[in-house]
Amino acid sequence: MTIGLLVTRDTFKAELIGLTKSASAKGHDVIFFMMDDGIRHSQDPEIVALKDLKGVTMSLCDHSAKLRGVTENMIPKGITAGSQYQNAVLNQDSDRVIFI
């Protein structure tokens, strides 16, 4: 199963971590896309570390990032700085989408 996490808020950190770790541990893939205020999670080392779990991919909306002062050089390696295309892929490829 593939779980999509559409992250639009800079809250619910513990829930994002717990859900992602649990899904990965059970062999599920997780597609993580940050936009709007959710971009701020890209600067949190605990959230960023989730991209290294098996089956987890992470991307963000570069437009949302720029609007919130997150420049290209601030985006950690391994996180795709993309567009709403990545959001569309998340929705297409996920069996379930959780909107946070």
SVG drawing of the C-alpha trace seen along z (x, -y; Angstrom):
<svg xmlns="http://www.w3.org/2000/svg" viewBox="-7 -35 30 40">
<polyline fill="none" stroke="black" stroke-width="0.4" points="0.0,0.0 1.1,-3.5 0.2,-6.3 0.2,-9.9 0.9,-12.6 -0.2,-16.0 1.3,-18.4 0.0,-21.9 0.4,-22.9 3.5,-23.3 1.8,-21.4 1.2,-17.7 5.0,-16.9 4.7,-13.9 1.8,-12.5 3.7,-12.9 6.7,-11.1 4.7,-8.3 2.6,-7.6 5.6,-7.7 7.7,-5.4 4.8,-3.0 3.9,-2.8 7.5,-2.2 8.1,0.4 5.0,2.3 6.4,2.2 4.2,-0.5 5.5,-3.3 5.0,-6.9 4.9,-9.8 5.4,-13.0 4.6,-16.4 4.9,-19.7 3.2,-22.9 1.9,-26.1 3.0,-26.3 3.9,-22.6 7.1,-23.8 8.5,-24.6 8.8,-20.9 11.6,-20.8 13.8,-22.7 13.2,-20.2 15.9,-17.5 13.5,-15.0 11.1,-15.3 13.8,-15.5 15.3,-12.2 12.1,-10.4 13.2,-10.5 15.9,-8.0 13.4,-5.3 12.7,-2.5 9.9,-3.4 9.7,-7.1 10.0,-9.8 9.8,-13.5 9.1,-16.6 7.9,-20.1 6.4,-22.9 9.2,-25.3 6.7,-28.2 5.4,-27.8 9.0,-27.5 10.0,-30.8 6.9,-32.6 8.0,-31.4 11.7,-32.4 13.0,-28.8 15.5,-29.2 16.8,-26.5 20.1,-26.2 18.0,-25.6 16.2,-22.5 17.9,-19.4 19.4,-16.9 17.1,-14.1 14.0,-16.3 12.7,-17.2 12.0,-20.9 9.2,-20.6 5.7,-21.9 2.1,-20.9 3.1,-18.2 4.5,-16.2 1.1,-16.8 -0.7,-15.4 1.6,-12.3 1.0,-11.8 -2.8,-11.8 -2.5,-9.5 0.0,-7.0 -1.4,-6.7 -3.9,-4.2 -4.9,-6.5 -4.1,-10.2 -4.0,-11.9 -4.3,-15.6 -2.6,-17.4"/>
</svg>
